[in-house]
Amino acid sequence: MRVLLVEDEKDLADAVRRGLSLEGFVVDTAEDGVTGECLAKINPYDVIVLDIMLPGKSGYKVLEQIRTARIWTPVLMLTAKDGEYDQKDAFDLGADDFLTKPFSFIVLVSRLRALIRRGAPERPVLIQVGSLVLDTARRRVSRGGTELALTPKEYALLQYLMRRQGQVVPKSEILDNVWEAEFQGGNNIVEVYIGYLRKKIDLPFGLDTLRTVRGMGYTVIADD
């Protein structure tokens, strides 16, 4: 498993590199955004760990450029900041996961292994399920031309389900991929947010596209 670590804090980068090497990863490092972007474009990686605050070019810009180049390698963003808007900006640009410094090395490794297991499928800008359209570039959702106002968590949940159109997705998988690893609540939170989504994407339109498959999970199907 080959990892690109783009981090300008030398002590942190060295510690993470040594730790990942002991876990069986092959690690390339870059101390600035320009070098990181270059390495990401010329080498095949299983996952990229990308700091946001970098000399030369920010992590946001690096992420934007590699996604524009249609490089879909999973990216985990690192930042010293702790704010919802930092996460929103990163996810809007195509990040797959997010960790705030200081972080647990065990959590980092588990997140990286999860990203590698998922792989790097190509990501279309528009995801459409019947009349329901999710624009990943503008982070907007609409149904039949009517724009829908979703919270960040509702959006993340809907995006995850729409990418798996027609598949039955268990609660446990949703919790692992939509909620933070540090979340301590039960999986009933998934039911709560499914209810919130139904009230916004289905009920106003008299539709039933977000369905519960009893004992198995949830699925999104196209309306006629």
N, C-alpha and C positions, 0 to 999 in steps of 0.2 A: 504494500500500500504506500503510495507516494504522496507526500504532503508538501505544499508550498506554504511557508510561514513568512508573512510580510509584517514585520514588527521592528520599530526603530529603537525600542528600549532594549539595549544590548543584554543586560542581565536577565531580563524576562525572556528574551528570545533564546538565549543560551540554555536557560533552565527548561523551557518548553521543548526545545530541540532535543536535549539530552533525555528528557522524560519520554518523549514520543519515540525516540530511537530504542529505548529499553522496552517499549510496548510493541516493537516490531515494525514501526513506520520508517520509511526512508524519507528524510526531511531535507528540503532545499530551503534556504533562507534568503531574504532580501531586507535591507534596512531602509529602503525608500520606495515611494510609489512607482517611480519610473522603472526601476529595476524589477519590482514586483510584477508590473504589467507586462514587461518584456518576457520574463520567465513564464508567466501564465499563458502567453500567446505561443511560445515556441516549444513548450514541454507538455506532455500529457500527465495531468495530476488526477488523483482520485478525489482530492478535496483541497480547498484553499482556506487558510486561516489569515484573515486580512484585518489589520488594524485600521481604524478610521483616521486618526490624526497621524499623518505621515509627512516627512519632508519630501519636497519635489512634486508630489501629486497626492491628493487625499485618497483615502480608501474608497470614498464615494465615487470619485472620478475613475479610479482603477476599475471598480466594479462595473461602472457604466460602460467603459471602453471594452472590457472583455465580453460583456453581454452583447454589445453592438457588433462585436466580431463573431458573434454566434458561438461563443465558448460557454458551454453550459455546465462546466465543472461546479459541483456544490461549493458554496462559499459560506463560511462562518465568520461573521464580523466581530471584532473586538473593539471596545472603546472604554475610556476612563469615565465617560459621561454616563448618566443614568436618567434617561428621559424617553418618554413615549415617542416623541417626534424623531429622535435619533433612530429608533427602531423602525418607525414608519418610513423614513427616508431610505434606510437600508433595504427594507423589503420592497419598496416601490421600484428600486433599481435592480432587483433580482437576487437579493441575498436569500439564503436558505435558513440561516439560524443566526443567533445574536447572543454574545456573552459580555457582561459588564465586568471590568476589572475592579477589584481583585476577584479572581474566580478560582473555583476548585479544579485542580488538574484532573481529578477523577471525572468530574462533570464534563470537562473539555473532551477527554478521551471518549466518553460514552456518546457525546453529541457527534463527534467525528465518525465514530463507527456507525451510528445511525444514518448519517448523511451518505456514507459510502455504501451502505446496504441499499439505500433508496436509489442510488445511481444518479445519472444526469440526463434525464429525458429532455428533448428540445421543448422550449417553452413558448408557445404562441402568445402574441400580445393580447388577442381576444380569445376568451374561452366562451363558447356558446352551447347552451343546452336548451333547445327549443327557442322560445322567445326570451329566455333569460340570458343576458350577455354580461360578462365580467371583463373589464378592460384593465389588464395588469399594469399597463404603462401609466394610466391616469388614476388607477385605483378607484374605479367607478363601476357601479352595477346598475343595470337598467333592465326593464322588462317591457317589451313592446314599445320602446321609445320613452318610457317613463323612468326617470332616474330615481333610484332608491337610496335612502340615507341609512347606512350601516355603521355601526361602531367598528373600531379596528378588530376586535375579537370576532364579531359577526362576519366581517369580511374574510378574515383568515379561515374561519370554519367553512364558509361557503366556497371559497377558492379551493380548499382541500377536497371537498366533496365533488365539486364540478370537474376537477382534474381527473376524478375517478367515476365519471358518468357511467351509470348502469351497474357499477360494482356495489356490493354491500360492504360498508366500512364499519367495523366494530367500534364500540365506544372506546375500548382500550387503545386502539390505533389512533383514533382522533385525539384522545388525551395526550398521547405521546408526541404527536406531531403538531398540534395546534396550541397546547398549553406549555408553559415553561417547565423545565425539568424540576425546578424547585417547588412547583405547585403541590401543596399538601392536602388539598381537598379530595373528595371522592369523585368517581366518574359521573355522578348525577348532575354535575355542572354541565355536562354535554347535553343532557336532556333539556336543561333550562335554556341553553342557547339555541338548541334546535327549535324550541318553542318561540323564542324571540324571532328567529329567521322566518318561520312559517307565517308569523303575523305581518311580516314585511314583504316577502317575496311571493306568497301564495294566496293568503286570505283576501287581500284587496282585489285580486284578479279572479277569484273563484276557481283557483287551480289547486292541484295536489301533486306537485312535482318533488317535494322533499318528503320522502316516505320512511316510515319506521318498518323494519322487517323484524317482527317480534322474536326476541331471543338471539338476534344476530347483529343488528346494527341499523345503519341508515343508508339510504341511497337517493340519488337525484336522477329523475328520468325526464325526458323531454315531453312537453305538452304537445298536443296535436297542432 
